[in-house]
């Protein structure tokens, strides 16, 4: 299975769990870029959540 990566508009490459922050105060899972706080699409974020550095 290939790795999922996402490049935020701030230039940060999001590829691991620590690159994401869960948006607090929401019932559903909303994930943001840990660098700038921009929302990451939920389908991408859910895949990234399961990736671990090797």
MORA-V346942 format. One record per pair of residues at least 24 apart in sequence whose ideal C-beta (glycine too) atoms are under 10 Angstrom apart, sorted by the first residue. I is the first residue (numbers start at 0). J is the second residue. D is the distance in whole Angstrom. If there is no record, write none. Layout:
[[I;J;D] [I;J;D]]
This chain:
[[0;46;10] [0;49;10] [0;50;10] [2;46;9] [2;47;9] [2;50;6] [2;53;10] [3;42;9] [3;43;6] [3;44;9] [3;45;9] [3;46;4] [3;47;6] [3;48;10] [3;49;9] [3;50;7] [4;43;9] [4;46;10] [4;47;8] [4;50;9] [5;30;10] [5;32;9] [5;39;6] [5;40;7] [5;43;5] [5;44;8] [5;46;9] [5;47;7] [6;32;10] [7;31;9] [7;32;4] [7;33;9] [7;34;7] [7;35;6] [7;36;10] [7;37;6] [7;38;10] [7;39;7] [8;32;9] [8;35;8] [8;37;6] [9;34;6] [9;35;4] [9;36;9] [9;37;7] [10;34;8] [10;35;9] [11;35;7] [11;37;9] [13;37;10] [13;39;6] [13;43;8] [13;44;8] [13;47;6] [14;47;6] [14;50;7] [14;52;9] [15;47;7] [15;48;9] [15;50;6] [15;51;7] [15;52;6] [16;44;10] [16;47;7] [16;48;6] [16;49;8] [16;50;7] [16;51;7] [16;52;9] [17;51;10] [17;52;9] [18;44;10] [18;47;7] [18;50;10] [19;43;10] [19;44;6] [19;47;6] [19;48;7] [21;48;9]]
